[in-house]
Amino acid sequence: MTGMADGTGTADGPDGTGTAGATGTAKARSRRALVAGSVGNFIEWYEFGVYGYFATIIAANFFAPAGASDLEALVKTYASFALAFFFRPLGAAIFGRLGDRIGRRPLLILVVLLMSAATALIGVLPTYDTIGAAAPWLLTLVRILQGLSAGGEFGGAVSLMTEFAPDRKRGLYGSWQSFTVALGLLGGAGAAAVMATLLTEADLKAWGWRVPFLLAVPLGALALWLRLRLEETPSFTNRETSVKPTAGETARAILLGIARLMGWSAAGYTFLVVMPSYLQTTLNATFQQALVATVVANLGFALAIIPAGMLSDRYGRRVVMTTGAALIVVLALPLMNILQDPGGSLTLKAAAVFVAGAVVGLMAGPGPAMLAEMFPTNVRYTGLGLAYSLSNAVFSGSAGLIITQLIKNTGDADIPAYYVMATCLISTAALLTLRGTAHTERLRP
């Protein structure tokens, strides 16, 4: 990360100073911004990954009274999962508005405290067998708190990273937000896989699933320490020159941002988070097999993100993101059919999920910078946070619920492919409206 952050190639740092000493200070600030912004994103997506990977176990512990079917409990688990996402826009509006008024730094400190505390709470909640019907309600309340804090995380972290980024490197800097999403999902999958390997199935269901959630305590302490060392961004400090857009202009930009992101949101969660439960309940894979498949998909996702961000700095966000969305439209059904083939080789199936993850990475790498470039400084935290959280609420948070319910109603195992194809088709059209030169211009003041 240090070498990447140092490669500005200019005498002027992102804060506009021109001396060598000031440039060195600006580079150090940029590195701190990347690390501090990244660690909060890691915690957020680590938790959401763990929740998705343990969905079947959480369903049995919190949503499965006597007589309830496994699929019915899983649908309720994903309903709770989706509800947390629908509180993200509220968090984005509340924390984003405050972040645009009083600064990025104080709000990023607050949201990482809330997020870490809520994640750790899941690890100590009593189950349905202990307190009955109160258990799913308590879990849902904690998920709501997570949704609120996560809604404030993305807008602040992306504003922080891109506002400290040198010109022509916003795609690279912003891609670290998406890269730490991949690391968080991989971390969650890794924690789940370790627990599944070390423990018996009975112990995993009884208490082992709690351990990954409790790891949020040391992770949160590290994130808090890093964010307390942050300085405010140059763009916010100099925001007096910012021209405030009308409410209508901001709303239109948010809606356009949602359309540009919806394919990334839907495909990302379908291929990277919902996949384990789909493989278990629809294709009869074991828990371990489903986790391995998800780790491979997330590896493809992670490896594509930073190169995609760098390519977008050179060739533009439009070219790279449109390519990713269009490829998913073309490849989703063939890749899903490979997974469904009972006689298919494991190597071919691993390649299919790896490619699926990598193609999502083509959208995720340039995505944060693309959003930051859509909004001026005094509404950037709010605007990009709302666009991202609304897109995720509808197309990511609901992915598991929509896919599981449609498969239950129709019996069609191709539902995940149809879902991501439809959303990516719309995103392709919206992404074509991007200005081809936006990546070469300074952030809007």
Salt bridges, closest charged atoms under 4 A:
ASP6 OD1 - ARG31 NH1 2.37
ASP15 OD2 - ARG29 NH1 2.95
GLU44 OE2 - ARG88 NH2 2.76
GLU47 OE2 - ARG143 NH1 2.68
GLU72 OE2 - LYS76 NZ 3.52
ASP100 OD1 - ARG104 NH1 2.90
GLU153 OE2 - ARG227 NH2 2.66
GLU163 OE2 - ARG104 NH2 2.67
GLU163 OE2 - ARG380 NH1 2.80
ASP167 OD2 - ARG442 NH1 3.09
GLU201 OE2 - LYS205 NZ 3.05
GLU231 OE1 - ARG29 NE 3.03
GLU231 OE2 - ARG32 NH2 3.24
ASP313 OD1 - ARG317 NH1 2.91
GLU373 OE2 - ARG170 NE 3.02
GLU373 OE2 - ARG317 NH2 2.55
GLU441 OE1 - ARG435 NH2 2.50
